[in-house]
Amino acid sequence: MNTGYQALIIIWFLILFSWIGFFDRFFQLHPMNKRWVIRFLLLFLFGAGYQIPLPDHGQLSIISFLLPFVISVWVWIRLGDTNRLHVLTASFLVGTSIFLLRLLLQLDPVLMVMNEKYMQVGLMLFLVNVATHAPIQQFVLLGFGLTFSEIGFQYYQWEKTGHYELGSFAYCDLWWLTFISLITFQLVLGRVKWALFWRKNRAEI
């Protein structure tokens, strides 16, 4: 599948599920306005391909790259002082790990046991869940971590080729695949916990 299409499909489904009320409980647990969430998703959907030129043969996607980072910063500011420090430190560690994985696969492709994108998603999912179990903090880790890794990798690309692109369609795919993987993991984990709780209460009865 061509780069960018996976992100578009995921965004379409997120808009659909948000519209029919599938995520209403999540919006209630985490104070969010459903209409604003849908508007942001539509903005991602129709504005992902908009790029502006940068110095030294660079390109920047404002919607795909800057907007998720700005939202992550806004959410991070709303966290408590202790949580902010923890999340920021963990974000640097996550971003560095993803960058090193991309660099390693670039230098030695024989280590690529599957598609590079899915290896990054798997590592990101593991690291984020090890760092924190709070969904809001996981979102910030996702936004910060992928941003830091992308900046580092594009700097490497610029030194190697003289060109760089912040927020490419490949980056967009990676961001949304990781995001939907986190949501799926949280839903599955929540159902497992509920099933174990129900079974325990039934056994006590």
Salt bridges, closest charged atoms under 4 A:
ASP24 OD1 - LYS34 NZ 3.50
ASP81 OD1 - ARG84 NH2 2.15
GLU150 OE1 - ARG102 NH1 2.84
ASP173 OD2 - LYS117 NZ 3.47
